[in-house]
Amino acid sequence: MTLFRKAANGPTFYDTLGCPPAASAAALREAYYRLSREHHPDRGGDAEKFKAVALAYGNLKTPEFRAAYDARLRLERRLDCLACGGAGLRSGFAGGRYLRYRPCAACGGRGHL
C-alpha cells in the first residue's frame, strides 16, 4: 500500500474517520468499521466516501504507517508558519543589535505543532 495518496490541503485521515489524532488504535478501528458499514456501496452508501474511509484506515492501522503520517502532519503544520518558516525561532536585528533565536511572535516558538 502506498502511503499518503490524499491531497495535503484536504481533510486529514483523522478527520475522515472522525477521530482525534490522539485516538487509540481500537477507537480508529471502531470508527472505520462503523463508517465502512454506513458508506458501503452494497448498502446504498457512497462509493467515494467508502474509498476515503478505507484509505484513511489503511494509513493509520499499523503503528509504523501512523507514525510516518503523524510526522508528515507535524511537518506540514510547522511549514504553515510564514513568519518563521516552521522553525519556531527567528533571528534578526532589533534596536541596533543582533538578536539570535528569539521566539517567533506568530507561532510563539512552537512552529505550529
C-alpha positions as CSV (number, residue, x, y, z in Angstrom):
1,M,0.0,0.0,0.0
2,T,1.3,3.4,-0.9
3,L,1.2,6.0,1.9
4,F,-0.4,9.3,1.7
5,R,-2.4,9.3,-1.5
6,K,-4.7,12.0,-0.2
7,A,-4.2,15.7,-1.0
8,A,-2.2,17.6,1.6
9,N,-4.7,20.5,1.6
10,G,-7.8,18.4,2.2
11,P,-9.1,16.9,5.4
12,T,-6.7,14.6,7.3
13,F,-7.2,10.9,7.7
14,Y,-8.2,11.6,11.3
15,D,-10.9,14.0,10.0
16,T,-12.2,11.3,7.6
17,L,-12.6,8.8,10.4
18,G,-14.0,11.4,12.8
19,C,-11.3,10.7,15.5
20,P,-8.8,13.0,17.2
21,P,-5.1,12.4,16.4
22,A,-4.6,11.0,19.9
23,A,-7.2,8.3,19.5
24,S,-6.3,4.7,20.3
25,A,-6.0,2.0,17.7
26,A,-9.2,0.5,19.0
27,A,-11.1,3.8,18.5
28,L,-9.7,4.1,15.0
29,R,-10.8,0.5,14.2
30,E,-14.2,1.1,15.6
31,A,-14.7,4.3,13.6
32,Y,-13.5,2.5,10.5
33,Y,-16.0,-0.4,10.9
34,R,-18.9,2.0,11.7
35,L,-18.2,4.3,8.7
36,S,-17.4,1.4,6.3
37,R,-20.8,-0.2,7.1
38,E,-22.5,3.2,6.7
39,H,-20.9,4.1,3.3
40,H,-20.6,0.6,1.8
41,P,-21.9,0.8,-1.8
42,D,-23.7,-2.6,-1.4
43,R,-25.8,-1.0,1.4
44,G,-26.7,2.1,-0.6
45,G,-23.7,4.2,0.5
46,D,-21.4,6.5,-1.4
47,A,-18.5,4.6,-3.1
48,E,-16.2,7.6,-2.9
49,K,-16.7,8.1,0.8
50,F,-16.2,4.4,1.3
51,K,-12.9,4.6,-0.6
52,A,-11.8,7.6,1.5
53,V,-12.6,5.8,4.7
54,A,-10.7,2.7,3.6
55,L,-7.7,4.8,2.6
56,A,-7.7,6.6,5.9
57,Y,-7.8,3.5,7.9
58,G,-5.2,1.8,5.7
59,N,-2.7,4.6,6.5
60,L,-3.5,4.6,10.2
61,K,-4.0,1.0,11.2
62,T,-0.3,0.0,11.7
63,P,1.9,1.8,14.1
64,E,4.6,2.3,11.5
65,F,2.3,3.9,9.0
66,R,0.6,6.0,11.6
67,A,3.9,7.3,12.9
68,A,5.0,8.3,9.4
69,Y,1.7,10.0,8.7
70,D,1.8,11.9,12.1
71,A,5.4,13.0,11.3
72,R,4.2,14.4,8.0
73,L,1.3,16.2,9.6
74,R,3.7,17.8,12.1
75,L,6.0,18.9,9.3
76,E,3.1,20.4,7.3
77,R,1.9,22.3,10.3
78,R,5.4,23.7,11.0
79,L,5.7,24.9,7.5
80,D,2.4,26.7,7.7
81,C,4.0,29.5,9.8
82,L,5.0,32.1,7.2
83,A,6.8,34.3,9.8
84,C,9.4,31.8,10.8
85,G,9.2,29.1,8.1
86,G,8.3,26.5,10.7
87,A,11.4,26.8,12.8
88,G,9.6,28.4,15.7
89,L,12.5,30.8,16.2
90,R,13.6,33.9,14.4
91,S,16.8,35.9,14.4
92,G,17.5,39.4,13.2
93,F,18.2,43.0,14.2
94,A,16.2,44.9,16.8
95,G,17.2,48.2,18.3
96,G,20.6,48.2,16.6
97,R,21.7,44.9,17.9
98,Y,21.5,41.5,16.6
99,L,19.1,39.1,18.4
100,R,19.7,35.5,18.0
101,Y,16.9,32.8,18.4
102,R,14.0,34.8,19.8
103,P,10.6,33.1,19.7
104,C,8.5,33.8,16.6
105,A,5.6,36.1,17.5
106,A,3.3,34.4,15.1
107,C,3.5,30.8,16.4
108,G,5.0,31.5,19.9
109,G,8.1,29.4,19.1
110,R,6.1,26.2,18.7
111,G,6.3,26.1,14.9
112,H,2.5,25.3,14.8
113,L,2.8,21.8,16.3
